[in-house]
Amino acid sequence: MNTNDKIKKYFYKLDRRLFLDAYKESSEIDLPLPIGYGQTISQPSLVLDMTLMLMPEPHLRTLEIGTGSGYQTAILSEFSKEVFTIERISQLYEKAKIRLDGLGYQNIYYKLDDGTMGWKSFAPFDRIMVTAAARFIPPALTDQLAVNGRMVIPVGGSSGQELLLVTKAADGVINTEIKGYVQFVPLIGKYETP
Ligand code: SAH
């Protein structure tokens, strides 16, 4: 089985209900759902698409911005050497940590902070997943992306964003490709949507 098939298999096996407090009965509906504090758990089909686009690999390190419920974090954890995840809302940060610890995910490092600045002490990262909408690509994230690295990030205004795949070539040149159109909650901080 190739990595894509393994990711799909894991995704279909993982119960989204485990990452919800309310709306558990709606966990199988392919829509974002509220997780409190004005935030949402992402739509499952989009989590799968973005994970396949990111192409995590078991020997690579992944940075995630926007831990939220920890649903995307769990999938990244399974297919990364280590996951470094940053969340700015303390209650969500605490809950996700307890939840993912309880589920047995052991290669995750958690940080309560503004993720637009990245996580310098552990940089560079082979993969960067941003699950909130940025007005611009935060320069710290491009800086902290490893050579041959890939970043998936929604960029645009509050009424919708382009889903970008950002890659860094061996010579350090950055390439940006539009992969789709999405609607995420805003990335709060220096690069928030207006
Ligand atoms: N992947 C998550 C998505 C959660 S929604 C899931 O499926 O559950 C986006 C999350 O990004 C929210 O929890 C929000 O609080 C967080 N967020 C917004 N701006 C942020 C920032 N600057 N740094 C870190 N997290 C941020």
Residues whose N, C-alpha, C, O or C-beta is under 5 A from the ligand:
A	BS01	SAH	Q39 T40 I41 S42 I65 G66 T67 G68 S69 G70 Y71 Q72 I86 E87 R88 I89 L92 D113 D114 G115 T116 T131 A132 V185 P186 L187 I188 G189
